[in-house]
Each structure stands twice: as structure tokens, then as C-alpha cells.
Amino acid sequence: MKGVIETDHIPSNNWQLIVPTAPPLIITEQSGIKDELETTDLPDRTRASGGNRKATEFDITMPAHHAVEQAFMELWFRESQDPVSPGYKKVATLVQFGISGTVKRTWSLTGVFPTARELGDQEMNNEGEMMTVKWSMSADDIEPI
């Protein structure tokens, strides 16, 4: 692939998810974000576009011991529960940096909110690896900026 791939590629370990009302979120892992059209299967076994895009889901993993960030996520999660707060859906920006550290791609996520919390596995046999919390997120839309 040498000579084919442009220089200053986007590494998969250099990104930031920014939520304006949140403290800086240290995210150790983020699943892929799939943007998908609604489609329908036709009687002739072909597929047609429904014209609309589906809401998307993705997961973020954060250090369990980062108290300020986890407190923000817990509050946001509670805002998304009954009685649902009017401001529970937030806007976020996903920034992807190049290997040089420059901003290469930026994405706007609208209608973002946490839908689930999963505490990491625990075992006595572990060598002391960092405990994490996985948050499942929903977004109404994702658009390149």
C-alpha cells in the first residue's frame, strides 16, 4: 500500500467526542457509527430506498475512576429517564485527528443521549487492569462538517 495511501492518515486511536455541556470526556474506546438508509424489500426481490435515514447507535467506554466524567454521564442518563428532561438530547462533535495531530475530519451528531450503562467485568484473577464503564449511545443524525 506504500505510495497509494496519502500521508497524514487518521489513526484509529486519536479522536475526541465533544459534548458542549460536558467536561472533557476521556473515551478509551468507541464503536463504529453506522449511518444507514431505511429500505424496503420489493416483491421482485430487489430493494428500494425509503428515503430516510435511521437513528444510529454506538458505544463509548470510559475509565470508571474518572469521577467528574462518570457523574456527568450518570446525570445525563437520569435526564433521559421518566420524567424525561426537555434537554436530554444533546449535540456532540466527533473530531478525528491525523497522525500529525491536525484535525482531519469533523462530524456533527444531533439528538445524542445515553440509552444504557454497562459496568465492566470484575475478577479476582485480574492483574489490576483499569475498570471501565461502557455507555450505549443513540444519535438521531450524523453529518460531516
ABEGO torsion letter per residue (X at the ends): XBGABBBGBBBAABBBBBBAABBBBBBABBBBBBBBBBBBBBAAGBBBBAGBBBBBBBBBBBBAABAAAAAAAAAAAAAABOBBBAAABBBBBBBBBBAAGBBABBBBBBGBBBABBBBBBBBAABAGBBBBBBBBBBBABBBBX
